[in-house]
Amino acid sequence: MTGFARAEGALPDGTLSWVWELRTVNGKGLDIRLRLPSGFESLEAKVRQAAADRLTRGNLNVALSVTHTSDANGYRVNEAFLDHLIAMAAEKASHLPPAVGQVSLDGLMAVKGVVESADPAPKTEEDLSTRSRALLDGLSDAFDSLVEARSDEGRHLAILLSQQLDEMETLAAAAKSSTALQPAALKARLKSNVETLMDFSPALSEDRLVQEVALLVTKADVREELDRLNAHVVQGRELLAKGEPCGRRLEFLSQEFNREANTLCSKSSDAALTKTGLDLKAVIDQFREQIQNVE
């Protein structure tokens, strides 16, 4: 879910230029953080909606920077205010001694409000609408680039996840063909466990003995866990093949993988089978780490 995009643009009349920058990192949900300059707060709702339309997961940072270019110096003189000050100064000066009544132009220019920033706000609703449409078109271009960057990462990630699913399937097959799970080995182990049970508890009733044997059979056989694990592998491949956002479902699937591997290890009484179970858990942990990057 990591990605970066940048889009630049300007109004046709050249009075305003802008730069959108979008950054995403991993996140369980969609968390949007905006940084908009003063005077552009009205865009926030539409920016959030545009993000929600394109993304489902990730921490998204959206930053807009603007430059007003209507005045080469970046400032303008409030002529009406300056004229008003000159008239007031001339009137007051007529009542004061010459040394006191002189007023300089630079003194008047320093009065707050005479020189203004040349960052004009739109004068009409139509101007505001035109500016907003242009900025949102630029944002759309930035989102196109961001989605493409994330898609490129996703294609590489899908290959890695598929390889990890293949490795899980191989390990499950190795566990299923393990000597410890062959019928003869299961039968011998069960017979040994029943004999041990009878030696320690010779007075067990027939019903209690049946219950204990059933528990031993259940603990000795992990084929059901391996079958479920293979079914989860198939489901994981189907999710990746759809090419749709599936990060949450893969995250849930990884929990199921881990549950089956834990059960396999807890039931195993064979060193080789336990090693296979631990290898499975290692691959599943790698799988779970990688799917944090999936949309």
C-alpha positions in Angstrom: 0.0 0.0 0.0 3.0 2.3 -0.2 3.1 4.9 -3.0 3.9 8.4 -4.0 2.4 10.7 -6.6 2.8 14.3 -7.6 0.8 16.4 -10.0 1.3 20.1 -11.1 -1.1 22.5 -12.8 -2.1 26.1 -13.3 -5.2 28.1 -14.2 -5.5 29.1 -17.8 -5.2 32.8 -17.0 -1.9 32.1 -15.2 -3.0 33.6 -11.9 -2.6 30.4 -9.9 -0.4 27.4 -10.0 -0.4 24.4 -7.7 1.3 21.1 -6.8 -0.5 18.1 -5.3 1.6 15.5 -3.4 0.1 12.2 -2.3 1.9 9.6 0.0 0.6 6.3 1.3 2.0 3.8 3.8 0.5 0.7 5.3 -2.6 0.9 7.4 -5.4 -1.5 8.5 -8.0 1.0 7.4 -8.1 4.2 5.3 -6.7 7.1 7.3 -6.6 10.4 5.4 -4.6 13.4 6.5 -4.9 16.6 4.6 -2.7 19.7 4.5 -4.5 22.5 2.6 -3.5 26.1 2.4 -5.6 28.8 3.9 -8.6 29.7 1.7 -8.8 26.2 0.2 -10.7 24.5 3.0 -13.8 24.0 0.9 -11.9 21.3 -1.0 -11.6 19.0 2.0 -14.8 17.0 1.6 -14.2 16.4 -2.1 -10.6 15.4 -1.5 -11.7 12.9 1.1 -14.4 11.5 -1.2 -11.9 11.2 -4.0 -9.6 9.2 -1.7 -12.4 6.9 -0.6 -13.4 6.3 -4.2 -9.8 5.1 -5.1 -8.5 3.5 -2.0 -9.7 1.1 0.7 -6.7 0.7 3.0 -3.6 2.7 4.0 -2.5 5.9 5.7 -2.8 8.6 3.1 -1.2 12.1 3.3 -2.5 14.7 0.9 -0.7 18.0 0.6 -1.6 21.0 -1.7 0.7 23.9 -2.2 -0.3 26.9 -4.3 1.4 29.9 -5.8 -0.4 33.1 -6.9 1.2 34.6 -10.0 -1.1 37.6 -10.7 1.7 40.0 -9.6 5.3 39.5 -10.4 6.3 41.0 -7.0 3.7 39.1 -5.1 2.2 42.4 -3.7 -0.1 45.1 -4.7 -0.9 48.6 -3.5 -4.4 49.4 -2.1 -4.7 52.7 -4.1 -7.9 53.8 -2.5 -6.5 53.4 1.0 -3.3 55.1 0.2 -5.2 58.1 -1.4 -7.3 58.3 1.8 -4.2 58.4 4.0 -2.6 61.1 1.8 -5.7 63.3 2.0 -5.8 62.8 5.8 -2.1 63.6 6.1 -2.4 66.8 4.0 -5.4 68.0 6.1 -3.6 67.4 9.4 -0.3 68.9 8.1 -2.0 72.3 7.5 -2.5 72.6 11.2 1.0 71.7 12.2 4.4 73.4 12.1 6.3 72.6 8.8 8.9 70.5 10.7 6.2 68.4 12.2 3.7 68.3 9.4 5.8 66.7 6.7 4.8 63.1 5.8 6.9 60.9 3.6 5.6 58.4 1.1 7.6 55.5 2.5 6.0 56.2 5.9 2.5 56.0 4.4 3.5 52.8 2.4 4.5 51.2 5.7 1.0 51.6 7.1 -0.7 48.2 7.5 -3.2 47.6 4.7 -1.6 49.9 2.1 0.6 47.1 0.6 -1.3 43.9 0.4 -0.3 40.4 -0.6 -1.2 39.6 -4.2 -3.0 36.4 -3.3 -6.4 37.2 -4.6 -9.4 35.2 -3.6 -11.9 34.4 -6.3 -14.2 37.4 -6.9 -17.3 35.4 -7.8 -18.9 32.0 -7.2 -18.1 31.2 -10.9 -14.4 32.0 -10.3 -14.4 29.8 -7.2 -16.0 27.0 -9.1 -13.5 27.2 -11.9 -10.6 27.2 -9.5 -12.0 24.2 -7.6 -12.7 22.2 -10.8 -9.1 22.8 -12.0 -7.6 21.8 -8.7 -9.7 18.6 -8.4 -8.8 17.6 -12.0 -5.2 17.9 -10.9 -5.9 15.8 -7.8 -7.5 13.2 -10.0 -4.3 13.0 -12.1 -2.3 12.6 -8.9 -4.6 9.8 -7.8 -4.2 8.1 -11.2 -0.5 8.1 -10.7 -0.7 6.9 -7.1 -3.0 4.0 -8.0 -0.7 3.0 -10.8 2.3 3.0 -8.5 0.4 0.9 -5.9 -0.7 -1.5 -8.7 2.9 -2.0 -9.8 3.9 -2.8 -6.2 0.8 -5.1 -6.0 1.8 -7.1 -9.1 5.2 -7.8 -7.6 3.7 -8.6 -4.2 1.2 -11.1 -5.8 4.1 -13.1 -7.2 5.7 -13.3 -3.8 2.4 -14.2 -2.0 1.8 -16.9 -4.6 5.2 -18.4 -4.0 4.5 -18.5 -0.3 1.2 -20.3 -0.9 3.1 -22.8 -3.0 5.6 -23.3 -0.2 2.7 -23.9 2.3 1.2 -26.5 0.0 4.5 -28.3 -0.4 5.0 -28.4 3.3 1.5 -29.6 3.9 2.1 -32.4 1.3 5.3 -33.3 3.1 3.5 -33.5 6.4 0.7 -35.6 5.0 3.2 -38.1 3.5 5.2 -38.2 6.8 5.9 -41.7 8.1 4.3 -40.7 11.4 1.0 -40.3 9.7 0.9 -43.6 7.8 -1.8 -46.1 8.9 0.7 -48.6 10.3 2.5 -46.0 12.4 -0.8 -44.5 13.7 -2.1 -48.0 14.6 1.2 -48.9 16.4 1.2 -45.6 18.3 -2.5 -46.0 19.3 -1.9 -49.5 20.5 1.1 -48.4 22.6 -0.9 -45.5 24.1 -3.9 -47.8 25.0 -1.5 -50.3 26.6 0.1 -47.5 28.7 -3.4 -46.3 29.7 -4.5 -49.8 30.8 -1.3 -50.2 32.8 -1.9 -47.0 34.8 -5.7 -47.4 35.0 -6.6 -51.1 34.8 -10.0 -50.5 36.4 -11.3 -48.3 33.6 -14.9 -49.0 32.5 -15.5 -49.9 28.9 -17.3 -46.6 28.3 -14.4 -44.6 29.8 -11.9 -46.7 27.8 -13.8 -45.9 24.5 -13.7 -42.2 25.4 -10.0 -42.2 26.1 -9.3 -44.2 22.9 -11.3 -41.7 20.9 -9.2 -38.8 22.3 -6.0 -40.6 21.5 -7.2 -41.2 17.9 -8.1 -37.5 17.5 -4.8 -36.4 18.8 -2.8 -38.8 16.7 -4.4 -37.8 13.4 -3.7 -34.4 11.9 -4.9 -35.1 8.4 -8.0 -33.0 9.0 -5.8 -29.9 9.8 -3.7 -30.5 6.7 -6.8 -30.8 4.5 -8.1 -27.5 5.9 -4.8 -25.9 5.3 -4.8 -27.0 1.7 -8.3 -25.6 1.3 -7.1 -22.3 2.7 -4.2 -22.3 0.1 -6.8 -22.7 -2.7 -8.9 -19.8 -1.3 -5.8 -17.6 -1.1 -5.0 -18.3 -4.7 -8.5 -17.4 -5.7 -8.4 -14.1 -3.9 -5.1 -13.1 -5.6 -6.4 -14.2 -9.0 -9.4 -11.8 -8.8 -7.2 -8.7 -8.8 -9.5 -6.9 -6.4 -8.7 -5.4 -3.0 -8.4 -8.4 -0.7 -6.0 -7.4 2.1 -8.6 -7.8 4.9 -9.6 -11.2 3.7 -6.1 -12.4 3.3 -5.3 -11.2 6.8 -8.2 -13.3 8.1 -7.0 -16.2 6.0 -3.5 -15.9 7.6 -5.0 -16.4 11.0 -6.6 -19.6 9.8 -3.3 -20.8 8.4 -1.7 -20.1 11.7 -4.4 -21.9 13.7 -3.9 -25.1 11.6 -0.1 -25.0 11.9 -0.4 -24.5 15.7 -2.7 -27.5 16.0 -0.4 -29.6 13.8 2.6 -28.8 16.1 0.6 -29.4 19.3 -0.6 -32.8 18.1 2.7 -34.0 16.7 4.7 -36.6 18.6 7.2 -37.0 15.8 10.3 -34.9 15.4 10.2 -34.7 11.6 6.5 -33.8 11.6 7.1 -31.1 14.3 9.9 -29.6 12.1 7.6 -29.5 9.2 5.0 -27.7 11.3 7.5 -25.1 12.5 8.6 -24.5 8.9 4.9 -24.0 8.0 4.6 -21.4 10.8 7.7 -19.6 9.5 6.2 -19.3 6.0 2.8 -18.2 7.4 4.5 -15.5 9.4 6.2 -14.2 6.3 2.9 -14.3 4.4 1.1 -12.4 7.2 3.8 -9.7 7.2 3.6 -9.2 3.4 -0.2 -9.0 3.3 0.0 -5.8 5.4 1.0 -4.2 2.1 -2.1 -5.4 0.3 -5.0 -3.1 -0.5 
